[in-house]
Amino acid sequence: MADLVTDSRFPDPDTAYRALIDAHRGLSEEESAQLNTQLVLILANHIGDQRVLEQAIALAREGLERAPSPAP
């Protein structure tokens, strides 16, 4: 089994980031959340490795725990 790769594999990471941001343009918050859900499921299926998926989930949750809480 493989380990989660966290180094960028994109020749131009900024272009990949812009594609993700652009995909959300013009969507409501609900549509944006649906897009994210569908994208996560598609990419999780593409990964096809439970261990790697679990590593990615843990890393994402760590990011949430480190992120500052939004102001009220």
Rosetta blueprint (number, residue, H / E / L):
1 M L
2 A L
3 D L
4 L L
5 V L
6 T L
7 D L
8 S L
9 R L
10 F L
11 P L
12 D L
13 P H
14 D H
15 T H
16 A H
17 Y H
18 R H
19 A H
20 L H
21 I H
22 D H
23 A H
24 H L
25 R L
26 G L
27 L L
28 S L
29 E H
30 E H
31 E H
32 S H
33 A H
34 Q H
35 L H
36 N H
37 T H
38 Q H
39 L H
40 V H
41 L H
42 I H
43 L H
44 A H
45 N H
46 H H
47 I H
48 G L
49 D L
50 Q H
51 R H
52 V H
53 L H
54 E H
55 Q H
56 A H
57 I H
58 A H
59 L H
60 A H
61 R H
62 E H
63 G H
64 L H
65 E H
66 R H
67 A L
68 P L
69 S L
70 P L
71 A L
72 P L
